[in-house]
């Protein structure tokens, strides 16, 4: 539940910091795409993770409301360093969760997840910094995903 561990602000900030720190060791200007489901808590959770990413030097871009496969696809096709999905799938509306994706659009390998967990645990005492998620309207991320998904079905099915 948002606001309560493990979805309290400090924990979410630390998730962003751990991911940002990891990515910054691999590239100079990492970009992370953040998408969410329609739960009320999504924007707040996204903001806290974005603040942690920014504190480590990574840029967060919002995909807005988008499916998990949509975020995974966009991370890979648009060259993002990683992706974050804020969703609890089939859980009740008051629950929420965070999923992390590698640049491949797949989950991180186990050894990377273990590394992120170690960085997360070390980041407890760092000062929090506010950040805004970049909402770019130049290219609508949702439309890119829709065009991709539509391309997977025969035209006769889409017209029905």
C-alpha positions as CSV (number, residue, x, y, z in Angstrom):
1,X,0.0,0.0,0.0
2,X,1.5,3.4,-0.9
3,X,2.9,5.4,2.0
4,X,3.5,2.2,4.0
5,X,6.7,0.2,3.7
6,X,7.8,-1.1,1.3
7,X,6.0,1.7,-0.8
8,X,6.9,4.6,1.5
9,X,8.6,7.6,0.0
10,X,12.1,6.9,1.4
11,X,12.0,3.3,0.0
12,X,10.8,4.4,-3.4
13,X,13.6,7.1,-3.5
14,X,16.1,4.4,-2.7
15,X,14.9,2.2,-5.5
16,X,15.4,5.0,-7.9
17,X,18.9,5.7,-6.5
18,X,20.0,2.1,-6.7
19,X,18.8,1.8,-10.3
20,X,20.3,5.2,-11.2
21,X,23.6,4.4,-9.6
22,X,23.8,1.0,-11.4
23,X,23.0,2.6,-14.8
24,X,25.4,5.5,-14.4
25,X,28.3,3.1,-14.0
26,X,27.4,1.7,-17.5
27,X,26.6,4.9,-19.5
28,X,27.1,8.6,-19.1
29,X,23.5,9.7,-19.5
30,X,21.0,6.9,-18.7
31,X,17.3,7.4,-19.5
32,X,14.6,5.4,-17.7
33,X,11.1,5.1,-18.9
34,X,8.4,5.0,-16.2
35,X,4.9,3.7,-17.0
36,X,2.0,2.9,-14.7
37,X,-1.4,1.4,-14.5
38,X,-4.5,3.5,-13.6
39,X,-4.1,3.2,-9.8
40,X,-4.4,6.5,-8.0
41,X,-1.0,6.1,-6.3
42,X,0.9,5.7,-9.6
43,X,2.0,9.3,-10.2
44,X,3.2,9.7,-6.6
45,X,5.2,6.5,-6.7
46,X,6.7,7.5,-10.1
47,X,7.7,10.9,-8.7
48,X,9.5,9.3,-5.8
49,X,11.4,6.9,-8.0
50,X,12.2,9.7,-10.5
51,X,13.7,11.7,-7.6
52,X,16.0,8.9,-6.7
53,X,17.0,8.4,-10.3
54,X,17.8,12.2,-10.7
55,X,19.8,12.2,-7.5
56,X,22.1,9.7,-9.1
57,X,22.2,11.4,-12.5
58,X,19.7,9.4,-14.5
59,X,16.8,11.0,-16.4
60,X,13.2,9.7,-16.0
61,X,10.7,9.9,-18.8
62,X,7.1,9.3,-18.3
63,X,5.1,6.9,-20.6
64,X,2.0,7.7,-18.6
65,X,-0.6,5.0,-18.3
66,X,0.7,2.0,-20.3
67,X,0.7,-1.7,-20.0
68,X,3.7,-3.7,-18.8
69,X,4.3,-5.2,-22.2
70,X,4.0,-1.6,-23.7
71,X,6.7,-0.3,-21.4
72,X,9.0,-3.3,-22.1
73,X,8.6,-2.8,-25.8
74,X,9.3,0.9,-25.6
75,X,12.4,0.5,-23.4
76,X,13.9,-1.8,-26.1
77,X,12.7,-0.1,-29.2
78,X,13.4,3.5,-28.1
79,X,16.8,2.9,-26.6
80,X,16.1,3.5,-22.9
81,X,18.6,2.3,-20.4
82,X,15.9,0.7,-18.2
83,X,12.2,0.7,-17.5
84,X,10.0,0.9,-14.5
85,X,6.4,-0.2,-14.4
86,X,4.2,0.8,-11.4
87,X,1.5,-1.9,-11.3
88,X,0.2,-4.6,-9.1
89,X,-1.5,-6.5,-12.0
90,X,-4.4,-8.4,-10.6
91,X,-4.1,-7.2,-6.9
92,X,-6.8,-5.0,-5.3
93,X,-6.8,-1.3,-6.2
94,X,-5.2,-0.2,-2.9
95,X,-2.1,-2.3,-3.6
96,X,0.6,-1.3,-6.0
97,X,4.1,-2.5,-6.9
98,X,7.2,-1.7,-8.9
99,X,8.7,-3.8,-11.7
100,X,12.2,-3.1,-13.2
101,X,13.2,-3.9,-16.8
102,X,16.7,-3.9,-18.4
103,X,17.4,-2.1,-21.7
104,X,16.4,-5.4,-23.4
105,X,12.8,-5.0,-22.2
106,X,13.3,-8.1,-20.1
107,X,13.8,-8.4,-16.3
108,X,17.3,-7.9,-15.1
109,X,19.4,-11.0,-14.6
110,X,19.6,-12.3,-11.0
111,X,23.1,-11.0,-10.4
112,X,22.0,-7.5,-11.4
113,X,19.0,-7.7,-9.1
114,X,21.3,-8.8,-6.3
115,X,23.5,-5.8,-7.0
116,X,20.6,-3.4,-7.1
117,X,19.5,-4.8,-3.7
118,X,22.9,-4.2,-2.2
119,X,22.9,-0.6,-3.6
120,X,19.4,-0.1,-2.2
121,X,20.5,-1.2,1.3
122,X,23.5,1.1,1.2
123,X,21.5,4.2,0.1
124,X,19.6,4.7,3.4
125,X,21.5,7.7,4.5
126,X,21.6,9.8,1.3
127,X,19.8,13.1,1.2
128,X,16.6,13.1,-0.8
129,X,16.2,15.4,-3.8
130,X,13.0,16.3,-5.6
131,X,12.8,15.8,-9.3
132,X,10.3,16.0,-12.1
133,X,9.6,13.3,-14.6
134,X,10.0,14.6,-18.1
135,X,6.6,14.4,-19.9
136,X,7.5,14.9,-23.5
137,X,4.6,15.4,-26.0
138,X,6.9,15.4,-29.0
139,X,6.4,11.6,-29.3
140,X,3.5,10.0,-27.6
141,X,4.9,6.7,-26.1
142,X,1.4,5.2,-25.9
143,X,0.9,5.7,-29.6
144,X,4.2,4.0,-30.5
145,X,3.1,0.9,-28.5
146,X,-0.4,0.9,-30.1
147,X,1.1,1.0,-33.6
148,X,3.4,-1.9,-32.6
149,X,0.6,-3.9,-31.1
150,X,-1.7,-3.3,-34.1
151,X,1.1,-4.5,-36.4
152,X,1.0,-7.9,-34.7
153,X,-2.6,-8.7,-35.8
154,X,-4.0,-9.3,-39.3
155,X,-5.9,-6.3,-40.7
156,X,-9.1,-8.4,-41.0
157,X,-9.2,-8.9,-37.2
158,X,-8.7,-5.2,-36.5
159,X,-11.6,-4.2,-38.8
160,X,-14.0,-6.6,-37.2
